[in-house]
Amino acid sequence: MALYGRKIGHRLGVSLLGLAALLVAIVLVALFLTLVVAAWPAIARFGWGLIGAAGWAPNRQVFGLGPALYGTVVSGVLALGLAVPVGVGVALLLTEEFVFLPRSLQGICGFLIDLLAAIPSVVYGLWGIFVLIPALGPLAAWLHGVLGDWVLFATPFLGRGMLPAVLVLALMVLPTIAAIARQSLGSLDRELRVAAMAVGATRWEAVRGVLLPAAGTRILGGVLLALGRALGETMAVTMLIGNVPDRIEASLLAPSSTIASLIANEFAEARGLQVAVLMYGALVLLGLVAGVHGLAEGILQWRSPTGNGRP
Amino acid sequence: MAIAHRQRPALGKNLAWRQGWGRFWTAVVVLMGAIALVPLAILLGYVLVRGAQRFDVQVWTALTPAAGQVGGGLGNAIVGSIVMVALATGFSVPLGVAVALYGTEVCRQAWIRAALRLAVNVLNGVPSILLGVFVYGAVVVGLGWGFGAIAGALALSLIMLPTIIRTTDDFCQGFPPEQRLAAYALGATDWEVLTGIVLPAALPAILTGTMLALSRAAGETAPLIFTALGFDFWLRGLSGPAPALSLTIYRFATGFDPNQQNLAWTGALILLLLVLLTQGLARILARLAPPST
């Protein structure tokens, strides 16, 4: 081909690629603008107050995102509280050289944990409804009976509610935490461990005193990424949390709601102002997730040797 | 490293006690592994056993039943999911590869690369339900295209995009510069290097990314609620409400009809098999073409 034609082909091809990259940026801007425009009636009418307000009666135009926001944060934080120790434990199990766990078996365990991440959310929800909730019944009844005076178990267990949602959510974010903790621990210099053991540390002392602190910041970044996932997780939570958006209930046995579940549950039937309120909720969720992710990226960038911020 | 000084091993203590303490924590770590794997085993077992109860030919050929109806299957939902995921793959793979190539091969300004990476990270972090709400606002209502397979596929493609960009990007970053330079030395333009050298080499990586993205998109439900909407009949074209397997599982699982609930389990089994297949393929492909560093 003539040089001239090749140059034109080059220009055309390169500008097409540039256009593709531009499209990603446009999508993000459009996402934000679409939410703002659709939420505008609610923003104009309620202002910031809607975020903290409680109450939900669409037929009387009573709205408040407070309970859903509370449910989002509480379910996310509780799920993380359960998943972090287990996830870090799994990561240690997969990176430490235990006599009883040969490399090949470690590989299989790693694959199984990754599989946990690949199972669709709706399958977790299905399992939660038909297996977990019935199995939790006796335990929850016992908790309410024995610890019923305590605010966390003050209400009787109705099935769908905060407790099953938190448990399934914990299971769903576990692989994210395990994967990042595993990578962080695995990327540490071998010398760190060798040096610790050379001065007489046992395995646990090396792990607790040297390896975990050295990997700590990156693990923390990973935990925040997992929190970002948990806050926006929709299907399993919608199917399990009970979707009661009108009041804040401290009891773990009571039904609750999250912003994501509120949108998933009500959007299809919403009309008029309710749509705007749900879009407002979407903006709040976007802000929450963006904040958590920003924090995570900041922490990872701060301590990541390559500086590309990727775990 | 300062960390090493912070907690010196307590050498003064009794060695047996320290070793015992270490063994205790080894046991704790094993227990954590069990806590993670036991629910997985229970979940897989239930999906397998309950899903197999209705895993017959009718599932693939019959329409989704209404509540109270006997029999029926998931045929229309499966077809709807396949069509939407295929469309989403068609949208997102060329776009994702183009974006990754632009970021690693074409763009010379560091800030644009950084901005692009940030944009991809942000897109990856946006909860999938918000992508659904966005496509509803922008495409279903905004462009007036209405509910349908196109809107559903667009929402799914936004979910697939970051995965495809990242896997392609990772490969290109590790691609040896010698090969590129050799092509340039022979007088190739950027575009010729891209299409003739980098792209063919990146193919396995792109396929790996596509498989990973497929495995996520196939089970996604939240973004389809307000874009595909769900439908109890066969797909009647790309516009108009479209059925999807994941949506059907959601609806049947939250309903009260035992027949529908059984079909939800069968649907979950089909999804799970698909996820296993795509994840396995991704692993094999990744092993075939290890990132060349």
Interface residues (C-beta under 8 A of the other chain):
Chain A: R6 K7 G9 H10 G13 V14 L16 L17 G18 A20 A21 L23 V24 A25 V27 L28 A30 L31 T34 L35 V37 A38 P85 V86 G87 V88 G89 V90 L92 L93 E96 F98 C109 F111 L112 I113 D114 L115 L116 A118 I119 P120 S121 V122 V123 Y124 G125 L126 W127 I129 F130 V131 L171 L174 A178 L192 A195 A196 V199 G200 A201 T202 R203 W204 E205 A206 V207 R208 G209 V210 P213 A214 L225 G228 L231 G232 E233 T234 M235 M239 A260 I263 A264 F267 A268 L278 M279 A282 L285 L286 V289 A290 H293 E297 N308 G309
Chain B: M1 I3 A4 R6 Q7 R8 P9 A10 L11 R18 Q19 W21 G22 W25 T26 V28 V29 V30 L31 M32 G33 I35 A36 L37 P39 L40 I42 L43 Y46 V47 R50 L95 A98 V99 L101 Y102 G103 V106 C107 I112 A115 L116 R117 A119 V120 N121 V122 L123 G125 V126 P127 S128 I129 L130 L131 V133 F134 Y136 G137 A138 G142 L158 L161 I165 T189 D190 W191 E192 L194 T195 S215 R216 A218 G219 E220 T221 A222 I225 F226 L229 S246 I249 Y250 A253 T254 Q261 A264 W265 A268 L271 L272 V275 L276 Q279 R283
